[in-house]
Amino acid sequence: MDEITSEIRLERRGHRGRYVLDMPSGEPAELTFVDSGPGHITVDHTWVPQDYRGRGIAEKLVVRVVEDARAQGLKITPLCRYVATEFRRHKDWADVLKS
């Protein structure tokens, strides 16, 4: 099994952004979002290459977006099914969940 040693990085292009984690295979895992208004982002997609699924990589991406939202005073709307499920599992993230 390849070891994942890279850091999650944030890339922004206009009102869209993504958190990226480079995988040893060269294909990145990602979580994408769009700015939805002042103090609000909508997370619309997560993806992890097949060979790296089941290792908690997508959860690491969600944790990072939650941490950044807290630091920036943002609220998150999780349109991505995986992210919505993680928000239901982590009641301690309610402070950044857009109601």
C-alpha positions in Angstrom: 0.0 0.0 0.0 1.2 3.4 -0.9 1.7 5.9 2.0 0.0 9.2 1.7 2.3 11.9 2.9 1.1 15.1 1.1 -0.8 17.9 2.7 -4.3 19.0 1.8 -4.1 22.2 -0.2 -6.8 24.8 -1.1 -7.2 25.9 -4.7 -9.5 28.8 -5.6 -10.7 30.0 -9.0 -13.2 32.8 -8.9 -16.2 31.7 -6.8 -15.3 28.0 -6.9 -12.7 26.2 -4.9 -11.4 22.8 -4.0 -9.4 21.0 -1.4 -6.9 18.7 -3.0 -4.8 15.8 -1.6 -2.3 14.3 -4.0 -2.3 10.5 -4.0 0.9 8.5 -4.7 -0.7 7.3 -8.0 -0.7 10.9 -9.2 -4.5 11.1 -9.3 -5.7 13.6 -6.5 -8.6 13.2 -4.1 -10.7 16.3 -3.9 -13.6 18.1 -2.3 -15.2 20.9 -4.3 -17.3 23.9 -3.2 -18.8 27.1 -4.5 -19.2 30.5 -2.7 -22.9 30.8 -2.2 -23.1 34.2 -0.6 -21.5 36.2 2.1 -20.2 33.8 4.8 -21.6 30.8 3.0 -20.2 27.9 0.9 -21.9 24.9 -0.7 -19.9 21.7 -0.8 -21.0 19.9 -3.9 -18.6 17.0 -4.5 -16.0 14.7 -3.0 -13.9 12.2 -4.9 -11.2 9.7 -3.9 -9.4 7.5 -6.5 -10.7 3.9 -6.3 -7.4 2.5 -4.9 -7.5 4.8 -1.9 -11.2 4.5 -0.9 -12.0 3.3 2.6 -8.9 4.9 4.2 -10.6 8.0 5.6 -9.3 10.3 3.0 -12.6 11.9 2.1 -13.2 12.4 5.8 -9.9 14.2 6.1 -11.0 16.6 3.3 -14.3 17.3 5.1 -12.5 17.9 8.4 -10.3 20.4 6.7 -13.2 22.3 5.1 -15.0 22.4 8.5 -11.8 23.7 10.2 -11.4 26.4 7.6 -15.1 27.4 7.8 -14.8 27.8 11.6 -11.6 29.9 11.2 -13.3 32.1 8.6 -16.7 32.3 10.2 -18.4 30.5 7.3 -21.5 28.3 7.1 -21.6 25.2 4.9 -24.4 23.7 2.9 -23.5 20.1 2.2 -25.0 19.1 -1.2 -22.6 16.2 -1.6 -24.2 13.1 -0.1 -21.0 12.0 1.6 -20.5 15.3 3.2 -24.1 15.5 4.4 -23.7 12.0 5.9 -20.6 13.2 7.8 -22.4 16.2 9.1 -25.1 13.9 10.5 -22.4 11.8 12.2 -20.5 14.7 13.7 -23.0 16.7 15.7 -20.0 18.9 16.9 -19.9 20.4 13.4 -23.4 22.0 13.8 -21.8 25.4 14.4 -20.8 25.6 10.7 -23.8 23.9 9.2 -26.1 26.3 7.3 -29.6 25.8 8.7 
